[in-house]
Amino acid sequence: MIAPLRSLLFIPGDSERKIAKEAGCGADAVILDLEDAVAPDRKDLARKLVADFIARTAREERTVQYWVRVNPFDTGRSAEDLAAIMPGAPDGIMLPKIDGPEDVRRLSHYLDALEAVCGIEPGSTRILPVATETARAPFALGDFANANLPRLAGLTWGAEDLATAVGASTNLDGDGQWAFTYRMARSLCLLAASAAGVPAIETLFVDFNDDESLRRTSRAARAEGFMGRIAIHPAQVAGINESFRPSNDEVAHARRILDAFEAAPGAGTVSLDGKMIDIPHLRQARQVIAQAEAVRTG
């Protein structure tokens, strides 16, 4: 079973100290960043540090997944990124600023070749695209449903680069919440992930000192259907992990629903605590138990 990705912590790829320190912070995955967190004149250094770090530990010995955010295709740097890091067998690649599924397919073809050259199990390097960072991208989100991308590990979204792409001065409304355009992109990402049968990953929460709001918004995201969240600071990891784990009460209620249906074979509805419970509730209960079991065994 592939472990769930509740928390994915960004780490600047050009900081040897942060890579060594933060990789053990309890996140389900670390994303070693070769893109926005690294200045152009430090890209070569970052590639070397990230490649060396990944190569120190074989995949089967890792206690956390090692992902790498490469530079987008239009920068001309992604091929150098991949050539440097693939010998160490990263668990996955985060691909930023895509326009649609064809960019993921293009990366997959590159990985096919690099896995063969590096002696890595074919198809084992997964891909997580940031699916809303260009003006074209939201229009292509529905195409993921039928794209047949075996490496696709999930979909996540971002608001900062989308704001830049459309020339916005802010991505927030007057109340400090996401403006309509970014709420729409977020919702489309969630729906696209569900249609493609992969997890939707919530975007980052910028104030790493505000643990209460991080947890509140993370719980809300999970209630909507998101399965995990990106972290930008180690202090956010615990709150994210706890928020995206079904509570004991949720699991207990889900098991009662399953028990009620098992006691009434063939029934389409059952009564529980004075309420009618039907098949969609049964499916939700199974999802809750599966999530809890994945966290326990992952």
Buried (B, 14 or more C-beta within 10 A) or exposed (E): EEBBBBBBBBBBBBBBEBBEEBBEBBBBBBBBBBBBBBEEEBBEBBBBBBBBBBBEBEBEEBEBBBBBBBBBBEBEBBEBBBBBBBBBBBBBBBBBBBBBBEBBBBBBEBBEEBBEEBEBEEEEBBBBBBBBBBEEBBEBBBBBBEBEBEBBBBBBBBBBBBBEBEEBEEBEEEEEEBBEBBBEBBBBBBBBBBBBEBBBBBBBBEEBEBBEEBBBBBBEBBEEBBBBBBBBBBEBBBBBBBBBBBEEEBBEBBBEBBEBBEEEEEBEBBEBEEEEBEEEBBEBBBEBBEBBBBBEEE
